[in-house]
Amino acid sequence: MKAFACGDVVPGCDSRWVCSTEDEILVEVSRHAASSHGLTELTPDLASAVRGSIVAV
């Protein structure tokens, strides 16, 4: 299992995910970024930051 906390990339955000794979987390983060942060795409830099903050659980 993999886990990611949005606050590790976007200070102040309390959203968290636990998924089977990093790719599943990226799908959920993309949806969250659009609905909660107004981002229309997950840029390569942002995707890299997210991947770098994912931890095994």
matplotlib code that plots the C-alpha trace (Angstrom):
import matplotlib.pyplot as plt

x = [0.0, 1.0, 0.0, 0.1, -0.8, -1.6, -0.3, 3.2, 3.0, 0.3, 0.8, -2.5, -4.4, -5.5, -6.5, -4.9, -5.0, -4.0, -4.1, -2.5, -0.2, 1.4, -0.6, -3.9, -2.8, -1.9, -5.4, -7.0, -4.6, -5.5, -9.2, -8.5, -6.2, -8.9, -11.8, -10.1, -7.2, -8.4, -5.6, -6.6, -3.7, -1.1, 2.1, 5.3, 6.8, 3.8, 3.5, 7.2, 6.6, 3.6, 5.6, 8.5, 6.1, 4.4, 5.3, 4.8, 2.4]
y = [0.0, 3.6, 6.8, 10.5, 13.6, 16.6, 18.9, 17.6, 19.4, 22.1, 23.4, 23.6, 20.9, 18.0, 15.6, 12.1, 8.9, 5.3, 3.3, 0.1, 1.9, 5.3, 5.5, 5.2, 7.9, 10.2, 9.7, 10.6, 13.6, 14.8, 14.8, 16.5, 19.1, 20.1, 20.2, 21.6, 23.6, 24.7, 23.0, 21.8, 19.5, 17.7, 19.2, 17.0, 19.0, 18.6, 14.9, 14.5, 16.3, 14.0, 10.9, 12.1, 12.4, 9.0, 6.6, 2.9, 1.8]
z = [0.0, -0.7, 1.1, 0.3, 2.2, 0.1, 2.9, 2.1, -1.2, -0.6, 3.0, 4.9, 2.9, 5.1, 2.3, 2.4, 0.4, 0.8, -2.4, -3.8, -6.2, -6.9, -10.1, -8.2, -5.9, -8.8, -10.3, -7.0, -6.5, -10.0, -9.2, -5.9, -7.4, -9.9, -7.4, -4.4, -5.7, -9.1, -11.1, -14.5, -15.0, -12.9, -14.3, -14.5, -11.7, -9.5, -10.3, -9.4, -6.0, -5.3, -6.2, -4.0, -1.0, -1.4, 1.4, 1.8, 4.5]

ax = plt.figure().add_subplot(projection="3d")
ax.plot(x, y, z, "-o")
ax.set_aspect("equal")
plt.show()
